[in-house]
């Protein structure tokens, strides 16, 4: 049943070594080469399947043709004079070339043998055979006969044994099975399954470092844990194979994030009703889909019993061709039914003759090398120490990913062995090393002063350096003293209008010095500002004004006429200028505290309905101090203010330089759109933040000037959207003197919560989020609240002092998101 698929993949993937099996070992003892070769010839003569080839040209279906005679080719060499290192290198090169050479399937036989003498009493031995001929069960059957025949020959006696039942009898049995009944079973078994279970941790690796072909990794479960797993199986009436399949199903479910998983499992395929089948040599195994429903609240022992019961039902139809099963499934043609297979190698033991128990020849260091067409193949050896050998496609998986996977499998099996009553959701995956790494990742505690508030810090800066330039906008500028005084006057006026803690003030102004004064004044008055971009569509402005229930709107007479209708009092900075100028320049008394609201930022969710994120003074203070600690602002810094005031990143661009005495250059909308002039101005700035789309335009224009003019630009932040890796490479080329930092953070986390410092020598190959900022935490969590392992997809959870107080007027949404 499996041969059809093997034949297809062998032809389709010629030269890759797919389904070319090698049994590699060391033969120790005084080898009689002639007797050994004769023993192999005698065994090949006994088994028709070893003398077959495949023919398909011009036929409706491929057929296996049996030859009366087949001479097995031998490769013989003497390496006794070679140094050990050269010998090992040559042997590894031979094995690789031997696999790549493969077989011409229309020739006979589809096997070959090799002997390399490496000492007077030692030979490297290689048996290479195409998997189309025999399966893993058949290997020890053939080897046992070869060594028995060899021992008889060197002892000078004849050897004979009754011929096993021929493989053609199994083919005849297959043709008698009820295909219609099998189709009904498999259609029902795979109903509503329409796409292969994603492995979750694989990716298409296109870098030059990605090696072609397959690689292997091993895992050995300790003897004590293996015995505990066997005891679990005995207590629950299970096979060890069921326990291993359950572990793989759980791992696959956690990795893929789905409770309904399908993977392949190899079955022996030897029907018990066929007398003598256990001694037959040929390809009986079949790879079948195993579908498992992972119920998080199910008890492990009860769930494993269900898995085993399903496997027992499946065995009635294990002879069905995988090609047929796939055609009956809902998975579209061209897509695989599964991408990982589990091979539980419960084969007959090799006899004492092969193992060398008081025999003239012993076989040591035995290992098998094989490769399927699946991206991931897990071979399980049920030895005293349960062994897993994973063969993986190097174009799909990184070695580090596979090593982590084996670590997770080990943790899972160890936990399963301890308590069969525990629920599936309780079983851990993370290794101790991984848990320590994740704990260290989020060890971001940083002690910073919780007072004074942001506006007070800027006021202190004005007291220290009153004549330093704080803001520049076109031909206008203001000092720190001027900024503080004007903000204080406007704050007094706002207080006279009833503004205080938790009172909201909408600010709708063009990008100007007045805009910054207004934002700072609202904070000084104790209120919370609601920034409105005048270019925002009227419908959205109307919604925000109605939703935020602002008591005052700060605007100008020119903009007032374009505002939608609202109930708030209006303060026009131009017409109300005399009243504002009459107010004192000292700061007003305010009862505002760190827990009070600083501002509201409206964001649009998946529904498109704006929602207001409530940012407290403590949240803003935390983010600014974390930024100062992480990025080291200087009083000599000059940074443009490019972000719309309605976006949360505007506070990052504006307030950070002002806390240390730097200068903020306010760019009007017209100036931002004039890219050539913006890039020329960039030559005088030290800091830059831009969204990816704007940064790409800046980079393209900057290329015309070369890197020299931008030596003063010391840092570039980019964020607010996915940052393509090629943009980082281009930005580094255009601004080689600047540190590149990717920022990440939703508004709910107060502007930013993570950053990634780009290493120009190791540019990321895919978009990144970065490490958490001081006093922030990032966790990837599965649907049951557990941290997912490194490399596994999960839901991103934010923690720390930047987490805001929730959404305004949206209690249900707040309860859903702020957990």
Number of C-alpha atoms within 10 A of each C-alpha: 20 19 20 15 14 18 17 11 15 24 12 11 12 15 14 19 24 25 22 24 26 24 16 20 18 20 24 18 17 14 19 13 12 11 16 18 15 15 22 21 16 17 18 20 17 19 19 20 25 26 24 25 20 19 15 13 10 7 8 7 9 14 14 18 14 17 15 8 15 18 14 17 12 14 11 13 13 12 18 15 10 12 10 12 9 11 16 12 10 14 15 12 11 12 16 13 13 18 23 15 14 22 22 14 19 15 13 20 25 26 23 18 18 16 19 20 19 19 15 11 12 20 24 21 21 24 16 24 24 25 24 26 22 20 19 21 23 20 18 18 19 22 17 20 23 23 27 19 25 28 22 16 18 15 10 9 10 10 14 11 9 6 10 14 17 18 17 14 12 18 12 10 13 15 9 8 13 11 16 8 10 19 18 11 17 19 17 11 16 20 12 11 17 13 15 17 22 18 22 15 17 19 12 11 15 11 9 7 8 14 14 12 13 22 16 18 14 15 17 17 20 15 13 12 20 22 16 17 24 20 15 21 21 12 11 14 13 19 17 19 19 19 24 19 23 22 18 21 23 26 19 23 22 24 22 19 19 15 15 16 26 25 23 22 19 18 19 23 19 21 18 9 8 12 11 13 19 17 17 24 25 23 23 26 20 21 22 28 23 22 18 20 16 21 15 16 12 15 17 23 23 13 21 24 19 15 22 19 13 15 15 12 11 18 15 12 19 24 25 23 19 21 15 14 18 21 14 17 21 15 19 13 10 6 12 13 27 23 18 23 24 24 21 21 17 15 16 14 13 17 16 15 22 22 18 18 12 9 13 17 22 21 22 15 9 13 11 13 15 19 24 21 20 16 20 25 24 21 18 21 17 17 13 14 16 20 18 23 17 22 22 25 22 21 19 17 20 19 14 9 15 21 16 17 22 18 18 19 24 22 18 20 23 20 18 25 18 13 14 19 13 16 18 19 19 14 19 19 24 23 17 11 10 16 15 11 13 17 13 10 14 19 15 17 12 13 10 13 9 12 13 13 20 25 22 17 17 25 23 19 21 24 13 13 14 18 13 18 20 27 26 20 17 12 5 10 18 17 18 25 23 20 24 28 21 22 29 28 24 30 34 25 24 25 19 11 13 13 24 23 20 17 22 25 31 27 25 25 26 18 19 18 20 16 20 18 20 26 27 24 30 33 28 32 29 26 28 29 27 27 25 25 16 21 12 10 9 13 10 15 20 14 15 22 22 15 14 19 15 22 18 21 26 25 24 19 14 11 13 18 9 10 17 14 12 17 12 17 13 18 21 18 19 12 11 14 12 10 12 21 13 12 16 16 18 14 20 19 12 17 12 19 16 17 14 22 26 31 26 25 23 23 17 10 9 6 6 8 11 16 22 22 23 25 28 23 24 23 25 27 25 24 26 23 21 23 20 16 14 12 11 9 19 17 13 13 19 26 26 26 27 23 21 18 25 20 18 26 24 16 20 20 21 22 21 23 25 28 23 19 25 23 27 25 22 25 19 16 14 8 14 18 12 10 17 16 12 17 21 15 11 21 15 15 22 20 22 21 25 20 18 20 15 16 22 18 13 19 19 15 18 23 15 11 12 12 15 12 14 22 15 18 22 17 18 19 20 24 21 21 12 17 21 15 14 15 16 25 18 16 21 21 15 22 25 18 16 20 18 23 20 23 26 24 21 15 23 25 24 27 25 25 31 21 22 19 13 18 13 14 7 7 13 16 12 10 13 17 17 17 19 24 27 25 21 25 23 20 19 17 17 18 14 9 11 17 21 20 23 17 14 20 17 21 13 11 14 22 18 20 19 30 26 22 18 19 22 16 12 12 10 10 13 15 11 8 11 16 8
